[in-house]
Amino acid sequence: MNSGDSVLIDVRRLREYRAGHPYAVDGPVQTHAYNVPFQHKIASNDQTPADLYWGVHDIVINQLGGDPATPVTTLCRTGFRSVLAGNILANPAAYGIAGPAFTNVRNIWEGFIGRYKEANVDPLETDSLHAVGQTSLVGTDMKGVVASLFAHEALHHMYLDLNNNDALDSDTADVCADTRDMNPDKDGWRNYQQLPWSNVLLAQYAYQGDTSQYPTCTAP
């Protein structure tokens, strides 16, 4: 981010960005992610694909002096909204937008918060069976578990305890009481990867350059 290798666009809601967003550090220089929300209510108006595209276009082309080939990276909470936003930037014509396509768009799949990481799970393994209270395979010549148990989530997901505290931690808040972003067992920018983040609002990175749009919050 600091070297200009990529422009990081945080497409989460204003409140999510306010509670914490990525930045890069290079000595005294800090470069923050730009906030252009993906199709959310902003005040009383609807955010559209065109709003997102032209918001990013203004940052990359007008503010930074880039061009459609400038690398752009999108990020959201867990990697879903940012994929949709990236599709808009890479193929604006499909959304009725008469602007040039960005040709070097990438997505941070884990997002800012991330998801629980999982081990590979075989429903027939002992650990998976124990997770649903079963100690062995069932039925004559059966090679699995009864149908009523097979849909049990624990048979198919074995989440990893990334911070080794013998618990699967839940999402908690530490900046905005209603924005639960902290979870040391998730694999996103803020948590497992422990990359730098900040809740400082700077106008040049805020949506439409207007920090007054961002709701205030108090630490819980």
N, C-alpha and C positions, 0 to 999 in steps of 0.2 A: 504493500500500500504506500509506504513512504517513498519507495523508489519509482513509483508510477507504473509498476508492472500491471496493476489492475485497479479499477475503481470498484469499491465494495458498496453495493446497494442493499441496505437493510429494508425489506419490504413489510416488516411487521407494523402493527398499529402504533399510533403515537404513544399510547400508554406503555406498550411493551418496550419501545425504544427508550422512553423516558426512564424506565426502570433499569436499563443496562443495555449497552450496545458495544460492538467490537471497536477497538482502535489499535493502531500500531505505534510502537515506540522506537525512536532512533535518536538516542541522546536526549537533547531537550525538545526534539521535534515530536509532536503527536499528530497522527492523521486518523481521523475518525471515519466510521462508516457513514455514508449519506442515507437519510431516511426518505424513502418514497413508498408510502403504504400501498399494498395490493388490495384493491377493491374492498374498501371498508367505508363505513360512515365517517366522514370528516365533518365535524359540526353537524349540519343538517343536510349535507350534500352527499350524493353517491360518487364514490371513486370508480372510474371506468377504466378499461384497458387503455384507452387513449390518454387518460390522465396519467397513468403510470408511465406509458411510453414517452410522452412529451416531458414529463418530469425528469426522467433519466436522460433524455435527449438534451435538455437544458443544462444539466450538470456536466455531462461528458463533452458535448460539442461547444456550448456557449461559455460555461464557466471555466472548464479545464482546457479548452482549445484542442480537444481530441477529434476523432473522426469515427465513422462506423466500425472501423477495424480495431479501435481501442479495446483492450480486454476489459470486460465487465463481469463481475462476480456477484451473484445474488445470494441472499441469506434470509431465512425466516426463523421460526422457532424450532422446527424439527425437519425441515427440508421439503415440505409439500408446497406451500404457497410460493416459495422461491422458484420451484420448477415451473409453475404456471406463469409466474412473472417472466422468467427467462424465455419461455416460449413466445410471449408477446414481443419481447425485444428482438428475438431472432427471426420472427416471422410476422411483422406488423400487418402486412397485407391481409393475412388470414382473419384479422380483427377489424378490417375496414379502415386501417390507419395508413394515411398517405405519407409515410416517412421511410427513410432508408433502414434496412435491416442491420442490426448489429451482428457482426460476423464472428465475434470471438466472445461468446457468452458462456459462462460456466456457473455451476451451482455448488454451494457448500452443502453436501447431502445431510450431514448431521445437524446442521442448523446451530442456533445460538444455545439452545438448551439441550437438544439431542434426545436420544431414546435410551432405554436400557439395552446394554449389549447382551447377546445371548451366546451360549455355547451350542455346538451342534447337538441336536437331540434325536435319539432314536426311540420311538414309543415303546420298543420292546426291551430297552435297557433297564437294569434294576433300579437305577436312580429315578427314572421316569415313573416306573410302577410304584415305587415307594411314595412318590409325590402325591399319588392319588389314593394312598392307603392300601395298596395291593402289593403282595410280596412275591407273586409268581404268575406265570401265564395260566389261563383258565380253560377248562373244557377239554374233552378228548381230542387229541391231535390238533388243538388250537395253537396258532402261532401269534396270537395277539391278545388284546383285552376285550372284554364285553363291550358291545356297541354303546351301552349307556355311559361307559366311562371314556370311550375313545375320543369324544369331543372335549374332554376336560382340558383346559388350557395348560395345566401343569405337565401334561403328557408331551406337549409340543414346544414348550418354552422353558428354558433353564436360564434365567437371568443371572448375570454375573455381579458379584459384590466387588465393585471396582475399588472401593476405598478400604476394603478388608476390615469392616467393623462388625461382621457377622449379622448384618441386617440389610434388607433391600430398602434403601431410603426413599422417602416420599418427597415430592416437590414442596419447597417452603419458600417464604418470602423473606428478603432481607433489605429491600429498598422500598418498593411500593407494597403495601399490605395486601392488595388484591392482585398482585402479579407474582405468581409463584414460579420463580425462575431457578432457584438454587436446588441442586440435587447432585451430590458427588458421585452417585451411581449412574448418571447419564453421560453420554459421550459427546456432548456438544462443545462449542467454542468456550462457553463460560465455565463448564464443569470439569469433565474428565480431561480435556485437553489443556485446561488452565492457561488459556491465552489471555492477553490483556483486554479488559473491558472497563467501561466507565458509564456513569449516569450523569455526567456533565453535559449540559445542553449548550452547543455552540451554534450560532445562527447560520453560519456558512454550511453546516451539515444538516440542519433541521429541515423538515418538509416546508417547501416554499420559503425557506429562510426565515421562518416566523416561529420563534420559540414560544410566543404567547398562545399558540394553539395547543400546546402540550399541557395536559392536566397536572396539577400539583399532587404530590403524595407525601406521606410521612412514613418514616421507618416504623415497622411494627414493633 
